[in-house]
Amino acid sequence: MITAGLLAQSLIAVENPEGAGMSSSGLKNATAVMETAIGSGEIHAASILVERRGKIVLRRGFGHLSA
């Protein structure tokens, strides 16, 4: 049985997108969409996690949450 902790450990390293068969430019577009939405006030905060073939290729948070 795989536990959440073991799964998290196996996905912790951020890899080169091309090495996982993904495009850096496509991931930059996703980042730009989030930055635009934060900048315009459409959303206050968001996070992106993209995984491919067991490798994290993008992990990033945007904006700020307020209490």
C-alpha positions as CSV (number, residue, x, y, z in Angstrom):
1,M,0.0,0.0,0.0
2,I,1.3,3.4,-0.9
3,T,0.8,6.1,1.7
4,A,0.4,9.8,1.0
5,G,3.8,10.5,2.6
6,L,5.6,8.0,0.3
7,L,3.8,9.4,-2.7
8,A,4.8,13.0,-1.8
9,Q,8.4,11.9,-1.3
10,S,8.5,10.3,-4.7
11,L,7.1,13.4,-6.4
12,I,9.1,16.1,-4.5
13,A,11.8,16.8,-7.1
14,V,11.0,19.3,-9.8
15,E,12.3,18.0,-13.1
16,N,13.3,19.6,-16.4
17,P,10.0,19.7,-18.4
18,E,11.6,18.5,-21.6
19,G,13.0,15.5,-19.7
20,A,9.5,14.5,-18.8
21,G,8.2,15.0,-22.4
22,M,6.6,18.5,-21.8
23,S,7.2,21.9,-23.3
24,S,8.7,24.7,-21.2
25,S,6.9,27.2,-23.3
26,G,3.5,25.6,-22.5
27,L,4.3,25.8,-18.8
28,K,5.3,29.4,-19.1
29,N,1.9,30.1,-20.8
30,A,0.1,28.5,-17.8
31,T,2.2,30.7,-15.4
32,A,1.4,33.8,-17.5
33,V,-2.3,33.1,-17.2
34,M,-2.1,32.9,-13.5
35,E,0.0,36.0,-13.2
36,T,-2.5,37.9,-15.4
37,A,-5.5,36.7,-13.3
38,I,-3.8,37.7,-10.1
39,G,-2.7,41.1,-11.5
40,S,-6.2,41.9,-12.7
41,G,-7.8,41.0,-9.4
42,E,-9.8,38.3,-11.0
43,I,-8.5,35.9,-8.4
44,H,-6.5,36.5,-5.2
45,A,-4.4,33.3,-5.0
46,A,-3.8,30.1,-6.9
47,S,-1.3,27.3,-7.1
48,I,-0.2,25.0,-10.0
49,L,1.2,21.5,-9.7
50,V,1.9,19.7,-13.0
51,E,3.1,16.1,-12.9
52,R,4.1,14.0,-15.9
53,R,5.3,10.4,-15.7
54,G,5.8,10.6,-11.9
55,K,7.9,13.8,-12.1
56,I,6.8,17.2,-11.0
57,V,7.6,19.7,-13.8
58,L,5.9,22.8,-12.3
59,R,5.1,23.6,-8.8
60,R,4.3,27.3,-8.0
61,G,2.1,29.5,-5.9
62,F,0.7,32.9,-7.0
63,G,-0.8,35.8,-5.1
64,H,-1.6,36.1,-1.4
65,L,-4.4,34.8,0.8
66,S,-5.7,37.3,3.3
67,A,-7.4,36.4,6.6
